Amino acid sequence: MIALDIDATNLAQHVFGVTETIPVAQAGPMTLFFPEWLPGNHGPVGPIVQLAGIEITANGQRVEWVRDTLSPFAYHITVPAGATELKIRMQHLSPTTGNQGRVTMTPEMLNIQWEKMLLYPAGHWSRNIMVQPTVKFPTGWRFGTALEPESKDGDLQTFKPVNLEVLVDSPVFAGLHYRQIDLDPGGRSPVRANIVADEAKNLEATDEQIQILRNLVTQMDRLYGARHFDHYDFLIAMTDKLGGIGLEHHRSSENSVDPEFFTGWDTHLGDRDLLSHEMNHSWDGKWRRPADQYVPNFNSPMQNSLLWVYEGQTQYYGQVIAARSGLLTKDQAIESLALTAATYDARVGRQWRALQDTTNDPIISQRRPKGWLSWQRNEDYYSEGQLIWLDVDTTIREKTGGRKSLDDFAKAFYGVQDGSFEPAPYTFEDVVAALNGVVANDWATFLRTRLDATGPDAHAPLDGLTRGGWRLVYTETPTAYQKTLYGEFKRNDFTYSLGFQTGENNAIGSVQWGSPAFDAGLAPGMEIVAVNGQASNPDRIAAAVTAAKDPAVSVTLIVKDGDQYKTVALPYHDGLRYPRLERIEGTPDRLSDILTPRKR
């Protein structure tokens, strides 16, 4: 059994001290791996640069290591004769600023992700390697994790041994300001919110907010029926200091939200569906997972061909359960869906790139920023996947006269084998068969048409909206949800008129490919200095767009591009355009039914 001891007390320098003891059976060549392919990240993104100071000894003598030049996540050593164990001392260096990577330690809280601070022997399935972890926490700090405590000695916490796969799937949040909330009082297995915060006041949830979080658990149970966990722990950081995260695990999830998640409830919407999304993954992605992601260890490449199920269906149910539980009102959920529909209605990149191909993005781009999202596409399997699953849901409802829905698929596909923790891999054919078990249809063609379509005639999958009783329209005023959300993000949206968004300081954050702004030569990163001869601000840009409804008027911008200034005229005359959904009179309102809380 490997002993993994973490010293997490060096808060000032953001350094985790690591001591690892690995038993060895014989002398000779041995390879140690640093985890490269990280579950939930969908790519080879293990932050090996954050591992430093590696010193290996055996029998008290130094053992030299050599990195493999073709597989640099592998370290080759020679175990000396007579050695029974290797002692490894090293450090995991949390970034100290955001430009170095995700910060995992602050003076108020920390996030232990075991895969970033260990080495493991090659040649084994990760689920066959047993590890006993211990952590020395800062004095007085409390923690949340899916791991089960074994013993405690002062600030030193020892956890029960688990296999390496479970360990990596069981991170820790700890902090000075900590609160635990029971989200399923008297339930069949514990469900807890373990919250750490930058300040104690951020922990102050109202009774109504706590009830909404409890509703989330109830609605998940009513969706799936079965539980594939003996306990579930939300790990929630209310912070603008610790790096942002939303990451799924089988018995827990890592969730970073705005410090004012509770205290600024009415004005902070950006994180509202995060908890429902990540908990949904306990069923979809962790218990049932794509067969091409069920690999031997963390250095075996994964394939992402079914992420439109793993993430797309979770994006769908994350929003649906957010509405059913009260994390979002029905109106907010509908207005959020309008933004998603408009984004993909304008996603011109489908002319050359299929949605299916975007499942490769976590490997190709490893979630680095892109400049031209509307043309390049970027992990569109999440939210365009959401639209596909709305299409599936409303098709089932239409074909069965409302007697069945995607919820029946969810219960049949994920809500079985209650109490089973062993992962259940699936294939495309399994998904199609389960859908046919709900209602007969040519589901393979239905799905492949939407996943593989390219060319000038390929369109966003918006049929689910119209079949749900709604249509996408554009008006001159944003919805209440968009106004609040974009106010929170300090984002100003002219995507569907001039063709760009701006952020603070009038900087252009995005440009729609093929829009008036694109045709005028604008690009992300430029700064709008003036509009129609006046210093630029969002209100003046909006006023200029409205004035340009007169065909004789153009919107004239002075734009700063590095050290260069230029004046551009945008011959656009259709006024401000913001997306919203509009009811189609005389049709069944299936969308509202989808968003309605389930009573059983």
CORNORDA-V860059 format. One record per backbone hydrogen bond with DSSP energy under -1.0 kcal/mol. CO is the residue of the C=O (numbers start at 0). NH is the residue of the N-H. E is the energy in kcal/mol with one decimal. If there is no record, write none. Layout:
{{CO | NH | E} {CO | NH | E}}
This chain:
{{1 | 131 | -3.0} {2 | 20 | -2.6} {3 | 133 | -2.4} {4 | 18 | -2.5} {5 | 135 | -2.9} {6 | 16 | -2.4} {8 | 10 | -2.0} {9 | 14 | -1.6} {13 | 93 | -1.8} {15 | 91 | -2.5} {16 | 6 | -3.0} {17 | 89 | -2.2} {18 | 4 | -3.0} {19 | 87 | -3.4} {20 | 2 | -2.2} {21 | 85 | -2.9} {27 | 78 | -3.1} {29 | 76 | -2.8} {30 | 121 | -2.7} {31 | 74 | -3.0} {32 | 119 | -2.1} {35 | 45 | -1.9} {37 | 40 | -1.7} {42 | 37 | -1.6} {42 | 44 | -1.8} {45 | 47 | -2.4} {46 | 49 | -1.9} {47 | 50 | -1.7} {49 | 92 | -3.1} {51 | 90 | -2.8} {54 | 88 | -2.6} {55 | 62 | -3.5} {56 | 86 | -2.8} {57 | 60 | -2.3} {60 | 57 | -2.4} {65 | 75 | -3.2} {70 | 73 | -2.3} {72 | 33 | -2.5} {73 | 67 | -2.5} {74 | 31 | -2.8} {75 | 65 | -2.1} {76 | 29 | -2.3} {78 | 27 | -2.4} {79 | 82 | -1.7} {83 | 23 | -2.3} {85 | 21 | -2.4} {86 | 56 | -2.5} {87 | 19 | -3.0} {88 | 54 | -2.4} {89 | 17 | -2.8} {90 | 51 | -2.5} {91 | 15 | -2.8} {96 | 99 | -1.8} {97 | 100 | -1.0} {102 | 242 | -2.6} {103 | 110 | -2.6} {107 | 175 | -2.5} {108 | 105 | -3.1} {109 | 173 | -2.2} {111 | 171 | -2.1} {112 | 115 | -2.2} {113 | 116 | -2.0} {119 | 32 | -3.4} {124 | 127 | -2.1} {125 | 128 | -1.3} {125 | 163 | -1.0} {128 | 163 | -2.4} {129 | 1 | -2.7} {130 | 161 | -2.3} {131 | 3 | -2.4} {132 | 158 | -2.6} {133 | 5 | -2.6} {134 | 156 | -3.3} {135 | 7 | -2.3} {137 | 140 | -2.1} {141 | 174 | -2.4} {143 | 172 | -2.1} {147 | 159 | -2.9} {150 | 157 | -2.8} {152 | 155 | -2.1} {154 | 136 | -2.4} {155 | 152 | -2.7} {156 | 134 | -2.7} {157 | 149 | -3.2} {157 | 150 | -1.7} {161 | 130 | -3.0} {162 | 166 | -2.5} {163 | 167 | -2.6} {164 | 168 | -1.3} {166 | 169 | -2.1} {171 | 111 | -2.1} {172 | 143 | -2.8} {173 | 109 | -2.4} {174 | 141 | -1.9} {176 | 196 | -1.5} {178 | 194 | -3.3} {180 | 192 | -2.5} {183 | 186 | -2.6} {189 | 231 | -2.2} {190 | 182 | -2.7} {191 | 233 | -3.0} {192 | 180 | -2.3} {193 | 235 | -2.8} {194 | 178 | -2.3} {195 | 237 | -3.0} {198 | 201 | -1.5} {199 | 202 | -1.8} {200 | 203 | -1.4} {202 | 204 | -1.4} {205 | 209 | -2.3} {206 | 210 | -2.1} {207 | 211 | -1.9} {208 | 212 | -1.9} {209 | 213 | -2.0} {210 | 214 | -2.5} {211 | 215 | -1.7} {212 | 216 | -1.3} {213 | 217 | -2.2} {214 | 218 | -3.1} {215 | 219 | -2.0} {216 | 220 | -2.3} {217 | 221 | -2.2} {218 | 222 | -1.6} {219 | 223 | -2.5} {220 | 224 | -2.4} {223 | 225 | -1.6} {226 | 418 | -2.6} {231 | 191 | -2.6} {232 | 252 | -1.4} {233 | 193 | -3.2} {234 | 254 | -2.4} {235 | 195 | -2.8} {236 | 238 | -1.1} {236 | 256 | -2.7} {237 | 197 | -1.9} {244 | 255 | -2.9} {246 | 253 | -2.8} {250 | 232 | -2.4} {251 | 248 | -1.3} {252 | 234 | -2.7} {253 | 246 | -2.4} {254 | 236 | -2.9} {256 | 238 | -1.9} {257 | 260 | -2.1} {259 | 263 | -2.4} {261 | 264 | -1.2} {263 | 266 | -1.3} {263 | 267 | -1.2} {268 | 271 | -1.8} {270 | 273 | -1.5} {272 | 276 | -2.1} {273 | 277 | -2.7} {274 | 278 | -2.4} {275 | 279 | -1.9} {278 | 281 | -2.0} {279 | 282 | -1.3} {279 | 283 | -2.4} {280 | 285 | -1.5} {281 | 286 | -1.2} {282 | 287 | -2.3} {286 | 423 | -3.5} {287 | 284 | -3.5} {288 | 425 | -1.5} {289 | 292 | -2.1} {290 | 293 | -1.1} {291 | 302 | -2.2} {292 | 294 | -1.4} {295 | 125 | -2.5} {296 | 299 | -1.3} {297 | 35 | -1.8} {297 | 36 | -3.1} {303 | 306 | -2.0} {305 | 308 | -1.8} {305 | 309 | -2.3} {306 | 310 | -2.9} {306 | 311 | -1.6} {308 | 312 | -1.4} {310 | 314 | -2.8} {311 | 315 | -1.9} {312 | 316 | -2.8} {313 | 317 | -2.8} {314 | 318 | -1.6} {315 | 319 | -2.4} {316 | 320 | -3.0} {317 | 321 | -1.4} {318 | 322 | -1.9} {319 | 323 | -2.6} {320 | 324 | -2.2} {321 | 325 | -1.2} {321 | 326 | -1.3} {321 | 327 | -2.0} {328 | 332 | -2.4} {329 | 333 | -2.3} {330 | 334 | -2.5} {331 | 335 | -2.4} {332 | 336 | -2.1} {333 | 337 | -1.6} {334 | 338 | -1.3} {335 | 339 | -1.8} {336 | 340 | -2.9} {337 | 341 | -2.4} {338 | 342 | -2.2} {339 | 343 | -1.9} {340 | 344 | -2.0} {341 | 345 | -1.5} {345 | 347 | -1.8} {346 | 349 | -1.5} {347 | 350 | -2.1} {348 | 351 | -1.5} {348 | 352 | -2.2} {354 | 357 | -1.4} {355 | 358 | -1.6} {356 | 359 | -1.8} {357 | 360 | -1.7} {359 | 362 | -1.3} {359 | 363 | -2.7} {360 | 364 | -2.7} {360 | 365 | -1.2} {364 | 367 | -1.6} {371 | 374 | -1.4} {371 | 375 | -3.5} {372 | 376 | -2.0} {373 | 348 | -2.3} {378 | 381 | -1.6} {379 | 383 | -2.2} {381 | 385 | -1.4} {382 | 386 | -1.4} {383 | 387 | -1.9} {384 | 388 | -2.3} {385 | 389 | -1.8} {386 | 390 | -2.0} {387 | 391 | -2.3} {388 | 392 | -2.5} {389 | 393 | -2.6} {390 | 394 | -1.8} {391 | 395 | -2.5} {392 | 396 | -2.2} {393 | 397 | -2.3} {394 | 398 | -2.7} {395 | 399 | -1.7} {396 | 401 | -2.6} {399 | 402 | -1.4} {404 | 407 | -1.3} {405 | 409 | -2.8} {406 | 410 | -2.2} {407 | 411 | -2.0} {408 | 412 | -3.0} {409 | 413 | -2.4} {409 | 414 | -1.2} {416 | 419 | -2.5} {425 | 290 | -2.9} {426 | 430 | -1.7} {427 | 431 | -2.3} {428 | 432 | -2.5} {429 | 433 | -2.2} {430 | 434 | -2.2} {431 | 435 | -2.3} {432 | 436 | -1.4} {434 | 437 | -1.1} {434 | 438 | -2.3} {440 | 442 | -2.0} {441 | 445 | -2.3} {442 | 446 | -2.7} {443 | 447 | -2.6} {444 | 448 | -2.5} {445 | 449 | -1.0} {446 | 450 | -2.2} {447 | 451 | -2.5} {450 | 355 | -2.7} {454 | 457 | -1.6} {459 | 461 | -2.1} {461 | 465 | -1.4} {462 | 466 | -2.9} {463 | 467 | -1.1} {464 | 469 | -2.5} {465 | 468 | -1.4} {467 | 590 | -2.2} {468 | 583 | -2.4} {470 | 581 | -2.6} {472 | 579 | -2.1} {474 | 577 | -2.7} {478 | 482 | -2.6} {479 | 483 | -2.2} {480 | 484 | -3.0} {481 | 485 | -2.9} {482 | 486 | -1.4} {483 | 487 | -2.1} {484 | 488 | -2.0} {485 | 490 | -2.9} {491 | 501 | -2.4} {493 | 496 | -1.3} {493 | 498 | -3.5} {497 | 516 | -2.4} {498 | 511 | -3.2} {499 | 493 | -2.0} {500 | 508 | -2.3} {500 | 509 | -1.1} {501 | 491 | -3.1} {502 | 505 | -1.0} {503 | 506 | -1.5} {505 | 527 | -2.5} {506 | 502 | -2.4} {507 | 524 | -2.8} {509 | 500 | -1.9} {511 | 514 | -2.0} {514 | 518 | -2.8} {515 | 519 | -1.4} {516 | 521 | -2.4} {517 | 520 | -1.9} {522 | 525 | -1.7} {525 | 507 | -3.4} {526 | 559 | -3.4} {528 | 535 | -2.4} {529 | 557 | -2.3} {530 | 533 | -1.8} {533 | 530 | -2.8} {536 | 540 | -2.1} {537 | 541 | -2.5} {538 | 542 | -2.5} {539 | 543 | -2.1} {540 | 544 | -2.2} {541 | 545 | -2.2} {542 | 546 | -2.5} {543 | 547 | -1.7} {545 | 548 | -1.7} {546 | 549 | -1.7} {549 | 552 | -2.6} {554 | 569 | -3.0} {555 | 531 | -3.4} {556 | 567 | -2.7} {557 | 528 | -2.7} {557 | 529 | -1.5} {558 | 565 | -2.2} {559 | 526 | -2.5} {560 | 563 | -2.0} {563 | 560 | -3.5} {565 | 558 | -3.2} {567 | 556 | -3.0} {569 | 554 | -1.7} {569 | 571 | -2.4} {577 | 474 | -2.5} {579 | 472 | -2.7} {581 | 470 | -2.2} {583 | 586 | -1.4} {587 | 589 | -1.7} {588 | 592 | -1.3} {589 | 593 | -2.3} {590 | 594 | -1.7} {592 | 595 | -1.0}}
